[in-house]
């Protein structure tokens, strides 16, 4: 039991420290692919430190929701790190770590972010909140259906059980439905984390902002928490992509050697996905806002086909 609690704490630490590092790696890779030198991979840590020591300027028109949201969003992302099988499938909270609980947590954070965008009374905040809720309404069902396609073959919606069965029986996941579900979840990951071609995290152009529009009124430590939470959300989604679809390397025991190998495997898999995101973002342009629902509808169709394929391809 004590070893399991230590592993849970290690997973939280991996997400908390790995998220800014992941953001820095993606930015560095994009800069190199575009022929620029770019900032170092540790720049997000410096940015967070700078914001944390700055004073938070809060509008007098805001309510407790505006002040509470940054702490809630960061807490939700840290709690998600306890539910996702990151390093091992033997964790104390693994029994409640199913996809439904995880999606409710992520929706809770999105809901409060949208409320905070509206709470400041800014036109941009309201615009960003409206766009964010449209994307969430299209993206969240796709996540559940894509993972449900895998759960059908495993016979359980528990994330720990899905990873455990996939690691013990690799041939179980080698089917067309697996590929379709991965493609659907990858597209949703780009949408949920505000990446190209859905959103551009590197711009503040009013006509294209989605996530950035909701947080324009934040500053200081509040902005640091929201930026940190956004990085952790990207990290958690990449962990889901890595371990649900490529579960090799996840520790099946609590032995230190197995956990160390799991850390190395996770770094390798998340790093490969970070390279893919960097290449994609330097190769495509941002979609027009009215084309985003078409992209997400396509990902929903892929996820639905993954479920249907279970009944036809054994």
C-alpha positions as CSV (number, residue, x, y, z in Angstrom):
1,X,0.0,0.0,0.0
2,X,2.8,2.4,0.9
3,X,4.6,1.6,-2.4
4,X,1.4,2.4,-4.3
5,X,1.0,5.7,-2.6
6,X,4.6,6.6,-3.4
7,X,3.9,5.7,-7.1
8,X,0.8,7.9,-7.1
9,X,3.0,10.8,-5.8
10,X,5.6,10.0,-8.4
11,X,2.9,10.2,-11.2
12,X,1.8,13.6,-9.9
13,X,5.4,14.7,-9.9
14,X,5.9,13.5,-13.4
15,X,2.9,15.4,-14.7
16,X,3.7,18.5,-12.7
17,X,7.3,18.8,-13.9
18,X,6.8,17.0,-17.2
19,X,4.1,19.4,-18.5
20,X,6.3,22.5,-18.8
21,X,9.1,20.5,-20.1
22,X,6.8,19.0,-22.8
23,X,5.6,22.4,-23.8
24,X,9.2,23.6,-24.0
25,X,10.2,20.6,-26.2
26,X,7.3,21.2,-28.6
27,X,8.1,24.9,-29.0
28,X,11.8,24.1,-29.5
29,X,11.1,21.5,-32.1
30,X,8.7,23.9,-34.0
31,X,11.4,26.6,-33.9
32,X,14.0,24.3,-35.3
33,X,11.7,23.0,-38.0
34,X,10.9,26.6,-39.0
35,X,14.6,27.5,-39.2
36,X,14.7,29.5,-36.0
37,X,16.8,29.0,-33.0
38,X,14.0,29.3,-30.5
39,X,13.9,29.4,-26.7
40,X,15.3,26.6,-24.6
41,X,13.2,23.7,-23.5
42,X,13.3,25.1,-19.9
43,X,11.8,28.4,-20.9
44,X,8.2,27.5,-19.7
45,X,9.7,27.0,-16.2
46,X,11.1,30.5,-16.3
47,X,7.8,31.9,-17.5
48,X,5.9,30.2,-14.7
49,X,8.3,31.5,-12.1
50,X,8.1,35.0,-13.5
51,X,4.3,34.9,-13.4
52,X,4.2,33.4,-9.9
53,X,6.0,36.3,-8.4
54,X,3.9,39.0,-10.2
55,X,0.9,40.5,-8.6
56,X,-2.5,39.3,-9.9
57,X,-4.6,42.1,-11.2
58,X,-8.3,41.3,-10.8
59,X,-11.3,43.3,-12.1
60,X,-13.7,44.7,-9.6
61,X,-16.6,43.3,-11.7
62,X,-15.5,39.6,-11.2
63,X,-16.9,37.2,-8.6
64,X,-15.5,34.3,-6.6
65,X,-15.6,32.2,-9.8
66,X,-12.9,34.1,-11.5
67,X,-10.6,33.7,-8.5
68,X,-11.4,30.1,-7.8
69,X,-11.1,28.8,-11.3
70,X,-7.3,28.7,-11.7
71,X,-6.9,26.7,-8.5
72,X,-9.7,24.3,-9.5
73,X,-8.3,23.7,-13.0
74,X,-4.8,23.0,-11.7
75,X,-6.2,20.7,-9.0
76,X,-8.3,18.8,-11.6
77,X,-5.2,18.2,-13.8
78,X,-3.2,16.9,-10.8
79,X,-6.1,14.6,-9.8
80,X,-6.3,13.3,-13.3
81,X,-2.6,12.3,-13.0
82,X,-3.7,10.0,-10.1
83,X,-6.4,8.3,-12.3
84,X,-4.5,7.7,-15.5
85,X,-2.2,4.6,-15.6
86,X,1.0,6.4,-16.3
87,X,3.8,4.3,-14.9
88,X,2.0,1.3,-13.5
89,X,-1.4,-0.4,-13.4
90,X,-1.1,-1.1,-9.7
91,X,-2.2,2.2,-8.0
92,X,-4.6,2.8,-5.0
93,X,-6.9,4.9,-7.2
94,X,-6.8,2.6,-10.1
95,X,-10.2,1.0,-9.2
96,X,-12.0,4.3,-9.8
97,X,-9.9,5.4,-12.7
98,X,-12.3,4.7,-15.5
99,X,-12.9,6.8,-18.6
100,X,-16.2,8.2,-17.3
101,X,-14.7,9.7,-14.1
102,X,-11.8,11.2,-16.1
103,X,-14.1,12.8,-18.6
104,X,-16.3,14.3,-15.9
105,X,-13.2,15.8,-14.3
106,X,-12.0,17.3,-17.5
107,X,-15.5,18.7,-18.3
108,X,-15.6,20.3,-14.8
109,X,-12.4,22.2,-15.6
110,X,-13.7,23.3,-19.0
111,X,-17.0,24.4,-17.5
112,X,-15.4,26.6,-14.9
113,X,-12.9,28.0,-17.4
114,X,-15.9,29.0,-19.6
115,X,-17.6,30.6,-16.6
116,X,-14.5,32.5,-15.7
117,X,-14.3,33.9,-19.3
118,X,-17.9,35.1,-18.9
119,X,-17.4,36.4,-15.4
120,X,-15.1,39.2,-16.3
121,X,-17.7,40.7,-18.6
122,X,-15.2,41.0,-21.5
123,X,-16.4,40.5,-25.1
124,X,-13.4,38.4,-25.9
125,X,-14.0,36.2,-22.8
126,X,-17.6,35.5,-23.8
127,X,-16.5,34.8,-27.4
128,X,-13.8,32.3,-26.2
129,X,-16.2,30.6,-23.7
130,X,-18.8,30.1,-26.4
131,X,-16.2,28.6,-28.8
132,X,-14.7,26.4,-26.1
133,X,-18.1,24.9,-25.1
134,X,-18.9,24.1,-28.8
135,X,-15.6,22.3,-29.1
136,X,-16.1,20.5,-25.8
137,X,-19.6,19.3,-26.8
138,X,-18.1,17.8,-30.0
139,X,-14.8,16.5,-28.5
140,X,-15.7,14.9,-25.2
141,X,-18.2,12.3,-26.7
142,X,-15.5,11.3,-29.2
143,X,-13.0,10.6,-26.4
144,X,-15.4,8.3,-24.6
145,X,-16.4,6.5,-27.8
146,X,-12.8,6.1,-29.0
147,X,-11.7,4.5,-25.6
148,X,-15.0,2.6,-25.5
149,X,-13.9,0.9,-28.7
150,X,-10.9,-0.5,-26.9
151,X,-12.9,-1.3,-23.8
152,X,-15.2,-3.5,-25.9
153,X,-12.3,-5.8,-26.7
154,X,-10.9,-5.7,-23.1
155,X,-14.3,-6.1,-21.5
156,X,-13.8,-3.2,-19.0
157,X,-13.9,0.6,-18.9
158,X,-11.2,0.7,-16.3
159,X,-8.1,2.5,-17.7
160,X,-5.8,0.2,-15.6
161,X,-7.5,-2.9,-16.9
162,X,-7.3,-1.7,-20.5
163,X,-3.6,-1.0,-20.2
164,X,-2.9,-4.3,-18.4
165,X,-4.7,-6.4,-21.0
166,X,-3.1,-4.6,-23.8
167,X,0.4,-5.1,-22.3
168,X,-0.2,-8.8,-21.6
169,X,-1.8,-9.5,-25.0
170,X,-0.4,-7.1,-27.7
171,X,-2.3,-8.9,-30.5
172,X,-5.6,-7.9,-28.8
173,X,-5.1,-4.3,-29.9
174,X,-3.8,-5.0,-33.4
175,X,-6.9,-4.4,-35.5
176,X,-8.4,-1.7,-37.7
177,X,-10.6,-0.4,-34.9
178,X,-7.5,0.3,-32.9
179,X,-6.1,2.5,-35.7
180,X,-9.4,4.3,-36.1
181,X,-9.7,5.0,-32.4
182,X,-6.2,6.3,-32.2
183,X,-6.8,8.7,-35.1
184,X,-10.0,9.9,-33.5
185,X,-8.4,10.5,-30.1
186,X,-5.3,12.2,-31.7
187,X,-7.6,14.7,-33.4
188,X,-9.5,15.4,-30.2
189,X,-6.2,15.8,-28.3
190,X,-5.3,18.7,-30.7
191,X,-8.7,20.3,-30.2
192,X,-8.9,19.8,-26.4
193,X,-5.4,21.2,-25.8
194,X,-5.7,24.2,-28.2
195,X,-3.2,23.0,-30.8
196,X,-3.1,23.5,-34.6
197,X,-5.2,23.2,-36.8
198,X,-8.0,23.9,-34.3
199,X,-6.4,26.7,-32.2
200,X,-3.0,28.4,-32.2
201,X,-1.4,28.7,-28.8
202,X,1.2,31.1,-30.1
203,X,-1.1,33.9,-31.2
204,X,-3.5,36.4,-29.6
205,X,-5.3,37.4,-32.8
206,X,-8.9,38.1,-31.8
207,X,-10.6,36.4,-34.7
208,X,-8.9,33.1,-34.1
209,X,-8.6,32.9,-30.3
210,X,-10.4,30.1,-28.4
211,X,-8.6,29.1,-25.2
212,X,-6.5,32.3,-25.1
213,X,-9.7,34.5,-25.3
214,X,-11.0,33.0,-22.0
215,X,-7.9,33.8,-20.0
216,X,-7.1,37.3,-21.3
217,X,-8.2,38.8,-18.0
218,X,-5.9,36.7,-15.9
219,X,-2.4,37.7,-14.7
220,X,0.2,36.9,-12.2
221,X,-0.1,33.7,-10.2
222,X,-3.6,33.0,-11.6
223,X,-2.3,33.0,-15.2
224,X,0.6,30.8,-14.1
225,X,-1.8,28.2,-12.7
226,X,-3.9,28.2,-15.9
227,X,-0.9,27.9,-18.2
228,X,0.5,25.2,-16.0
229,X,-2.8,23.3,-16.1
230,X,-3.0,23.7,-19.9
231,X,0.5,22.0,-20.1
232,X,-0.6,19.2,-17.8
233,X,-3.8,18.6,-19.9
234,X,-1.6,18.2,-23.0
235,X,0.7,15.8,-21.0
236,X,-2.3,13.7,-19.7
237,X,-3.8,13.4,-23.2
238,X,-0.5,12.3,-24.7
239,X,-0.1,9.7,-21.8
240,X,-3.6,8.4,-22.7
241,X,-2.6,8.1,-26.4
242,X,0.7,6.4,-25.4
243,X,-0.4,3.9,-22.8
244,X,-3.9,3.0,-24.1
245,X,-2.8,2.3,-27.6
246,X,0.9,1.4,-27.1
247,X,0.9,-0.1,-23.5
248,X,4.4,-1.6,-23.8
249,X,6.7,-0.6,-21.0
250,X,4.0,0.1,-18.4
251,X,5.1,-1.5,-15.1
252,X,3.1,-4.6,-14.1
253,X,4.6,-4.6,-10.6
254,X,5.8,-2.2,-8.0
255,X,9.5,-3.2,-8.4
256,X,11.8,-0.2,-8.7
257,X,13.4,-1.6,-11.8
258,X,10.1,-2.0,-13.6
259,X,9.0,1.5,-12.6
260,X,12.3,3.0,-13.8
261,X,11.8,1.2,-17.2
262,X,8.2,2.6,-17.3
263,X,9.5,6.1,-16.8
264,X,12.0,5.7,-19.7
265,X,9.3,4.1,-21.9
266,X,6.8,6.9,-21.1
267,X,9.4,9.6,-21.9
268,X,10.1,7.8,-25.3
269,X,6.5,7.5,-26.2
270,X,5.4,11.0,-25.2
271,X,8.5,12.4,-26.9
272,X,7.6,10.7,-30.1
273,X,4.1,12.2,-30.0
274,X,5.6,15.6,-29.2
275,X,7.7,15.3,-32.4
276,X,4.6,14.4,-34.4
277,X,2.7,17.4,-33.0
278,X,5.6,19.7,-33.8
279,X,5.8,18.4,-37.4
280,X,2.1,18.7,-37.9
281,X,1.9,22.2,-36.6
282,X,4.7,23.4,-38.9
283,X,3.0,21.7,-41.9
284,X,-0.6,22.8,-41.6
285,X,-2.4,26.1,-41.3
286,X,-5.1,26.9,-38.8
287,X,-8.6,26.0,-39.9
288,X,-11.3,28.6,-40.2
289,X,-13.5,28.5,-37.1
290,X,-16.5,27.3,-39.0
291,X,-14.5,24.3,-40.3
292,X,-13.6,23.1,-36.9
293,X,-16.9,21.3,-36.3
294,X,-16.4,19.4,-39.5
295,X,-13.0,18.2,-38.3
296,X,-14.4,17.1,-35.0
297,X,-17.4,15.5,-36.6
298,X,-14.9,13.5,-38.7
299,X,-13.1,12.4,-35.6
300,X,-16.5,11.3,-34.1
301,X,-17.2,9.3,-37.2
302,X,-13.8,7.6,-36.9
303,X,-14.5,6.7,-33.3
304,X,-17.9,5.4,-34.2
305,X,-16.4,3.2,-36.9
306,X,-13.9,1.9,-34.4
307,X,-16.9,0.7,-32.3
308,X,-18.7,-0.8,-35.2
309,X,-15.6,-2.6,-36.4
310,X,-15.6,-4.6,-33.1
311,X,-18.8,-6.4,-34.3
312,X,-17.4,-7.2,-37.8
313,X,-13.6,-7.7,-37.3
314,X,-12.6,-10.2,-34.6
